[in-house]
Amino acid sequence: MKNNLKIASVLLSVLLLNACASIPNGPSKMALPGAGKSFDQFQTDDRSCMQFAQDHIGGTSANQASNDTFAKNAVVGTAVGTALGAVLGGRHGAGFGAVTGLLFGSTIGANEANASARGTQNNYDNAYTQCMYAKGHQVPVSGHVMTQQQSTPPTSEPAYMPPPPPPGYHS
């Protein structure tokens, strides 16, 4: 039993360290000053757009979203594990269930936290990019441009009509 707890605590420590990876607070996409814009204007617009993006995602950062998701999953996993352990194995089962639940909840939480952080950062970046573009700055764009094929209705006449023959011409 003590060996299981030691193994579980080592695994949990590794998971917690992995889940604590930090995402920078701010845009992960580069913007450059627009044509005719001074660097001072760019810095003012950059701060304004970072605030706009922060408000757009509800005032939370990608790190906060990640940490909240991780903590919720770890707590739920521990509670479920404790309850199942108590039901199945009494007092000793509750302890083992808590450790097992924490381990599984943390594993699931780490994956969910990463997904939550990526989604939050993506929403932030989109809002920041839109704002900087609207203010006239250069922002990254996709290199893939799609053009829509226009279909023309079929006609019985040729697209090019040759000129009439010269006067006096007989075939």
C-alpha angles and dihedrals in degrees: 000000000000091000090053090052091050092050091047092049092050091049091047091051090053091049093048092051090049092048092052093070107135126230115205116253104239140041120329091198122080123237125190130204112274124239110288093011120126121226089246090055090047092053092048092049091044092056091045092050093046088055090047091051092047090052090046092060093047099263095289125117127227088251092053092048090049095048093046092051092047093049093048092052093047092050094047091047092051093048094048092045092049092049094047092045092051092049094046103034112015122227096342091044091055091059093047091044091051092053092044092046091048090050094049093039090051092048092051090040092055092055093044091046092054091049091047092050093048092050093048092047091048092052090047092049092049093051092045093049092048091050095048091047091050089053091055102258129136114259133175117273132188115269089217112090119186120206122197116230111230114217119214119209113252115257132194092223122078117253090239123047114202116228118262117266117269118270113277094025114136125184 
